[in-house]
Amino acid sequence: MNVYSTAIFLALCGGIVKAQTASGKFISANSIQVEINGMGDHFIPVSLSYERIFHQTNKFAFFAKAGATYQPIGQFTQTAATLEAGMVSQAERHHWEMGLFAMIQDKEINNKETRFVSPQNNGHISLRLGYRYQRPHKGWVARTGVLIPFIYGTNSDIVVPGRQSKIRNVFFPWPAISIGRAF
């Protein structure tokens, strides 16, 4: 009984390892990207991200991406963490992609007249749809697409100067463009 269990286990493990190494076209599974995405109140966030393709099949490659942004703009200082998970079609150079994108923001609003600093924490979770140009080997990665936010959290007690209303752009597509290098 033990010999049969071991043989079945090894056969399954061998099939899984073979599926992960033999299928898929992406040989360069890592990339560093600079991305412009979303619509801020006064600027478009720019982030630096690391992406890893962690699993491939004959038709799709699955990736995870993490990044950060820091930008002082006028009275605002914004830091944010970005996370993304998704899948890319397997082709030679031109790919379609979709995934979930999350940005967790931390803004500080400084009122110079009263010397009052108020934190504002918000973020969003968005569906990402787009196009990717990437060769299977080392080279450039270019992505363009849209983010469609469906969850948008904000601290509604704080009114940002210049904002006319508290209504957020939920379900309104935002541009997303990134360029990077695969290695």
BELSUL-V518175 format. One record per residue. N is the residue number from 1. SS is DSSP state (H for helix, E for strand, C for the rest). D_FIRST is the distance of its C-alpha to the first C-alpha in whole Angstrom. Layout:
# BELSUL-V518175
n: (N & N)
ss: (SS & SS)
d_first: (D_FIRST & D_FIRST)
This chain:
# BELSUL-V518175
n: (1 & 2 & 3 & 4 & 5 & 6 & 7 & 8 & 9 & 10 & 11 & 12 & 13 & 14 & 15 & 16 & 17 & 18 & 19 & 20 & 21 & 22 & 23 & 24 & 25 & 26 & 27 & 28 & 29 & 30 & 31 & 32 & 33 & 34 & 35 & 36 & 37 & 38 & 39 & 40 & 41 & 42 & 43 & 44 & 45 & 46 & 47 & 48 & 49 & 50 & 51 & 52 & 53 & 54 & 55 & 56 & 57 & 58 & 59 & 60 & 61 & 62 & 63 & 64 & 65 & 66 & 67 & 68 & 69 & 70 & 71 & 72 & 73 & 74 & 75 & 76 & 77 & 78 & 79 & 80 & 81 & 82 & 83 & 84 & 85 & 86 & 87 & 88 & 89 & 90 & 91 & 92 & 93 & 94 & 95 & 96 & 97 & 98 & 99 & 100 & 101 & 102 & 103 & 104 & 105 & 106 & 107 & 108 & 109 & 110 & 111 & 112 & 113 & 114 & 115 & 116 & 117 & 118 & 119 & 120 & 121 & 122 & 123 & 124 & 125 & 126 & 127 & 128 & 129 & 130 & 131 & 132 & 133 & 134 & 135 & 136 & 137 & 138 & 139 & 140 & 141 & 142 & 143 & 144 & 145 & 146 & 147 & 148 & 149 & 150 & 151 & 152 & 153 & 154 & 155 & 156 & 157 & 158 & 159 & 160 & 161 & 162 & 163 & 164 & 165 & 166 & 167 & 168 & 169 & 170 & 171 & 172 & 173 & 174 & 175 & 176 & 177 & 178 & 179 & 180 & 181 & 182 & 183)
ss: (C & H & H & H & H & H & H & H & H & H & H & H & H & H & H & H & H & H & H & H & H & H & C & C & C & C & C & C & C & E & E & E & E & E & E & E & E & C & C & C & C & C & C & C & E & E & E & E & E & E & E & E & E & E & E & E & C & C & C & E & E & E & E & E & E & E & E & E & E & E & E & E & E & C & C & E & E & E & E & E & E & E & E & E & E & E & E & E & E & C & C & C & C & E & E & E & E & E & E & E & E & E & E & E & E & E & E & E & E & E & E & C & C & C & C & E & E & E & E & E & E & E & E & E & E & E & E & E & E & E & E & E & E & E & C & C & C & C & E & E & E & E & E & E & E & E & E & E & E & E & E & E & E & C & C & C & C & C & C & C & C & C & C & C & C & C & C & C & C & C & C & C & E & E & E & E & E & E & E & E & E & E & C)
d_first: (0 & 4 & 6 & 5 & 6 & 9 & 10 & 11 & 12 & 14 & 16 & 17 & 18 & 20 & 21 & 23 & 25 & 26 & 27 & 29 & 31 & 31 & 33 & 36 & 39 & 40 & 40 & 42 & 40 & 43 & 46 & 49 & 52 & 55 & 55 & 58 & 57 & 58 & 61 & 63 & 66 & 68 & 66 & 62 & 60 & 59 & 55 & 53 & 50 & 47 & 44 & 40 & 39 & 35 & 33 & 34 & 33 & 35 & 37 & 38 & 38 & 37 & 39 & 40 & 44 & 46 & 49 & 53 & 56 & 59 & 63 & 66 & 68 & 72 & 71 & 67 & 65 & 61 & 58 & 55 & 51 & 50 & 46 & 45 & 41 & 41 & 40 & 42 & 42 & 41 & 44 & 46 & 49 & 50 & 47 & 47 & 46 & 45 & 44 & 45 & 47 & 49 & 52 & 52 & 56 & 58 & 62 & 65 & 68 & 71 & 74 & 77 & 80 & 78 & 76 & 73 & 69 & 67 & 63 & 62 & 58 & 57 & 54 & 53 & 50 & 50 & 49 & 49 & 50 & 51 & 51 & 50 & 51 & 49 & 48 & 44 & 45 & 48 & 51 & 52 & 51 & 53 & 52 & 55 & 54 & 55 & 53 & 54 & 54 & 52 & 52 & 55 & 56 & 59 & 61 & 64 & 66 & 67 & 69 & 69 & 73 & 74 & 71 & 73 & 70 & 67 & 65 & 62 & 61 & 58 & 57 & 59 & 58 & 58 & 58 & 56 & 56 & 55 & 55 & 53 & 51 & 47 & 46)
